[in-house]
């Protein structure tokens, strides 16, 4: 008896409903994958229950100290480079005396940037695969060990000199520092509530400003302690630069225990559980399909095919389905996701290329405010201390205030608004400085200092902060650390291009003669940063799940 002859239309409808109920619907597929809807409810509850308590203070302290420490390690080399000139080139003649040659100066200053680029890519990826806090602790231990090793750098009797040894250790130091970028942003982003997430991430990053100031302060203190010895014999600076570098491991050591005992966020734990469940489901499906294939090859299956049971053919049995998570390549192969990754990466690259443009002019400002010193006539200690004071003043002019203006306005103005405003203002300022560079300096040095200060202000109350914050919010939990690492590495590539390429051109045609052209080039980079910011969504007031739309992670 056939199926159609024995069953009424009403029965067919009821049987179809029963079959559909047994078949996994989209909702049931989500539930089978640890229930996406339930997970979202738990995360919303987690957001609403997040409180500013001791645990939160501890995590913010650890992350803030990390960036203070990183900034200290990165920028202390500018002070150390001055001292290395007195130690290793005291017997040179003419203008080369007490000055590190440009090739070695560039090498030791670019080392950390190279290491950072590698560390951001590798540690960022490991943060998604192994766990945020595990890799976060490892990056600190790498930084501590290599900081101490850097302080003991020396020339070999035969072979490489102290600058090459210092370069190697500082590349490894940069590798550890590089891990802090994606992991700090990701950890704070996943712990913070929706209402203060931007403020917390930017506050942690803004501790860089304190690190920039701390380096010259330590330089002044240590130099002052050896003042009489240095003035009598400048080779005592060999102790000073090693101590300055070595002090860079103290903040890390102070927070090492807290880093080692940090736990991954609930968000990441949910994601790990969800991934494990998805893998288990896929393994189960694979086993079922294998068993079905083996059964299909058996004689028993052939006899059943010839005499189907209850008049139902095998084709009526619903095929098992599973909702698979997209891989990194699948997710970012879609333009709507790829443009966000490109937008964050290109904006960070453009910023860091021009970020060093203002630093090209720092010596002019230091000289204008009377803190440049005179290498030929000043005693070594006085020359170094005055340059350190000049660096402190420069950082306090616009850099540190810019960081904290961004912190206190980011939740009101929004990330995208601050980034667009910053890039727009920097484009204008670089155009003015680039096309009227010599005229401004000839007619009004105070006017130049005002423009310099405004550029520093809008770098930090602008893309320098937001290019760090936004990648910590706009990517799914499974890829957040990896994608942030890619964006951050793009920024470090820009820094390498600036330090290794553009900064070598500034004296083409005479001292500082090419700076105006470089500033014009940097204005173009600022315009590019402004344009690609439109590819990035605004994240203010949205949960991480709303920003990323978790349903887009599956197919």
Secondary structure, DSSP 8 states (H G I E B T S, - for coil): --HHHH--HHHHHHHHHHHHHHS--HHHHHHHTT-HHHHHHHHHHHHHH----HHHHHHHHHHHHHHHHHHHHHHHHHHHHHHHHHHHSTT--GGGTT---HHHHHHHHHHHHHHHHHHHHHHHHHHHHT-HHHHHHHHHHHHHHHHHHHHT----SSS--HHHHHHHHHHHHHHHHHHHHHHHHHHHHHHS-TTTHHHHHHHHHHHHHHHHHHHHHHHHHHHHHTHHHHHH-GGGHHHHHHHHHHGGGHHHHHHHHHHHH----HHHHHHHHHHHHHHHHHHHHHHHHHHHHHHHTSHHHHHHHHT-GGG--GGGS-------B--HHHHHTSHHHHHHHHHHHHHHHHHHHHHHHHHTTHHHHHHHTT-S--TTTS-HHHHHHHHHHHHHHHIIIIIHHHHHHHHHHHHHH-HHHHHHHHHHHHHHHHHHHHHSHHHHHHH-HHHHHHHHHHHHHHHHTTHHHHHHHGGGTSS-TTTHHHHHHHHHHHHHHHHHHHHHTGGGTTTTTSTTTTHHHHHHHHHHHHHHHHHHGGGS---TT--HHHHHTGGGGB-
